């Protein structure tokens, strides 16, 4: 009888210990909705190198932005919106997965005016607020070759006059980003910097890093800009879906941005459970046969 009980205990233990493994079979992903914010201030009319040729920075930005859209939309469920910012901010094209429409809209962008980061964030937020955070992942990818020279003022926050001449503009932008954007949106920043003063060259990477929550890249020419945009597109497609009320197991991912569902079993776990049960049954049969003999 002791052997019988041991056999049953073996089967029960294996079954109980392996049951949790069966809870992670199906994977789900949330679509990624990204606002691409492009600097169109007048400084973007200066030249850079892109694919071995000298062109204006605005043309390099447009070419790299189109590459970003193509890569970001590869998985078939994502959408991209494009906005521009200079002294103010404008919607170039609202959320879509139509790459031809995005390319055409980006081609029409031109450089003019000053640089207002905060207006870009506010406009991006207004587009993203139309979306349900429980159903989509929200992102902003912001590219600029400058620093804030327009916007709201905030004297006391993180930066001081020792950091940058427009520290009060940077303070207001960062505060808005921290409080209104980052809580439910991932921010990627791309600094297109090749002609900054010595002081600005120190502040700009720090500022762009502070704005970002997903990643920051500094590009010194058009080729590096293209590489940066492509990296962000790939990063966005790999980002895991966070926990939400509709998806409470959101943090349990397989490394490809796919989230394992807690509702169904997987074949491997189920097979192990059956093996454990078979082990116990076999031992029971052997024991019973010995008793008959």
Number of C-alpha atoms within 10 A of each C-alpha: 8 7 11 17 12 14 20 18 13 17 21 16 14 18 19 12 10 19 14 12 18 19 17 19 18 14 15 15 20 22 18 22 25 28 27 24 27 26 33 28 23 16 21 23 16 11 18 21 16 21 12 9 12 13 16 18 25 25 21 23 27 20 18 22 25 22 18 23 26 19 19 27 21 14 10 9 13 21 20 24 22 24 25 27 28 25 21 19 23 15 16 17 19 14 16 16 20 13 17 12 11 22 18 12 16 22 13 9 18 16 19 16 15 20 26 25 31 24 21 27 24 17 20 27 19 10 16 24 12 8 13 10 15 14 15 16 24 24 25 28 25 27 29 25 25 22 23 24 18 18 19 17 14 17 15 11 13 15 20 15 10 9 16 19 14 18 25 23 23 30 22 23 25 25 16 17 23 15 10 14 23 18 10 15 20 19 23 24 27 24 23 24 19 15 13 14 9 8 12 18 13 13 19 20 18 13 23 23 20 16 24 22 20 19 18 24 22 21 20 16 19 27 18 18 26 22 15 22 28 21 16 22 20 14 17 24 20 14 19 21 25 19 14 13 8 9 18 12 18 22 16 19 20 11 10 13 22 21 25 21 19 19 11 13 17 13 12 12 19 16 13 17 23 15 15 19 19 13 16 21 17 12 18 17 12 11 15 13 10 8 8 6 5
